Amino acid sequence: MTVPLDRHYLVELQVSAERVTQVRRIVAAHLRHWSLELHIRPVCRGVEELLTNVHRHVGDDNHCVVELRWSGRHLTVSVADNSSEMPRLLSSGGGGLSRVMALSHSWGTCRTLDGKVVWFTRYAEAPRSTDLVPRTPLPGVREFLLPPVSEPALV
């Protein structure tokens, strides 16, 4: 299977509870389209955490950008917002960046001219083709085999 390298999706939004749900469904659809079904649940939970943090901590002026980028080996998800306040990893609570850290292989934050970006990555290799895998017979189903063909004798 050939996978086009560097698949990319970007959406700009004002975060609200309704928009978090919508973006979660959009992210899931893109991951399905990219054949990354195994990553839908953890990635969507990570996106939901990051967007909920923007909604909770940035306030009414919460313009942000969600970006997905898949290289064929790594999936990077980033959420940029317009607040200069950097997020903190809390040792208790089990939510926020702690959850993002648990769902990803790496994560980080960085300041930008307009605010900050919080990102996480997951190892997401392209699925392998299974065209020539022999199928396992179903229990109770008899398969009829042809008798072996004998080769002609050489004289």
N, C-alpha and C positions, 0 to 999 in steps of 0.2 A: 504494500500500500504506500503510495506516495503522498506525503503530507506537505502542503505548501508551508514554507517557513514564515515565521513572524506574522501570525494571525493577530489581529488587533481590534478592539472595540472600545469606544469612549462615549460617555454620556455626561452631560452637564445637568445639574438639577438643584432645586431648593429642597432641602430634606424635610420630610414630614413622615408621620407614621405610615400613611398610605403610600408615599413614594418609596419607602424602604421595602415594602411588600412588592411593589411593581418592579423595582430594580432587581430584587431577588429572583423574580420570575424571568426577567430578561437575561440575567447572568446564567441561570439554569438553561435557558434555551440556547445560548451561545455555546455553553460547554457541551450540550447534547450535539449541536451542529458540528463541533470540533471533535466528536467521538471521545469525549472526556467524561463519560457518565459516572465513573467511579469517584470523580472529584466534585460532583455537584453539591452534595451535602456539606462537606467541610468548607468549600469555597463560599457557598451561599451563607453559611453561618458566620464566616469571617467578614464578608461584606456587610452583613446585617449588623454585626458588632461595631464595625467602623462607622457605618452610617448612623447608627443609634448614638454613638459617642458624639458625632458632629451635631446631631439634633439636640442632644442633652447639654453639651458644653459650649457650643458656639452661639446658640440662641437664634433669634429671629432672622438675623442676617447671615444665614448659613448656606451660602452658595458653595457648591462643591462639584468636583469632577471625579467620576469613577472610571477607571481604566483597566482593561484586561489585555494582557499580551502573552501569547503562547509562542514559544520558539520551536516547538516540536519536542523539546526536552523539559523545559521549565515553564510554568504558568506563573506570571506575576500579576498581582492585583494591587492597585493603588487607589487611595482616596485622598484627594487634595482638597483642602478647604481654605477659607479666607481668614482664619484666626491665627495669630502669631503665638498663642499659648500652646506650648508643647505638651503632648500627652505624657502621663506617668504610668509606669507599670506598678500596680498595687499588689502587695503580697497577699492580701485577703480578698475575698469576694468571688473569685472564680470567673469574673466576667471581664469585659473590655479587652485590654491588650493581653491579659493572661490567657483568655480564651483564644485570641488570635495566635498567640505564641504556641499554644497546644495544637492548633489545627494546621500549622504550617511548618515548613522546613527551615525557613529563615524569615525575619521580619525586621523592620526598622522605621525610623522617622527622619525627616530632614526639613529644615527651614527652606522656604522659597521667598521670592520677592513679595508675593501676595499673601503668604500664610505658611502653610506646612503641607507635607505629604506623609501619609502613613502607608506602608506597603507590606505585603507578605508574598512569599513564593512557595510553590509546591513543585516537587519533582513530578512531571507529567509527561512521560514518554509516549510517543505515538503508538496507538494500538497495533499489534502485529496481525497480519492476515492469517486466517486459518482455513484457507481454501482446500488444502490437501490432507486434512486430518481425517483418519478413518473413523467411520461412525460406529458406535457401539450398538449391537443389536438389542432390541427391546426384550425384556424378560417374557418368556412364553411364546415368542414369535420364532418359528422355525425358518431358517434360511435354507433354500435349496441350492446345493452346490453341484456344479457339473463335475462329472468324473474327470480325473486328470487325463490330459492328452498325452499319449505315449509318443515318444519321438521315433521316427523311422530308423530302423537298424541300418548301420553302414556295412556294406559287404566288401 
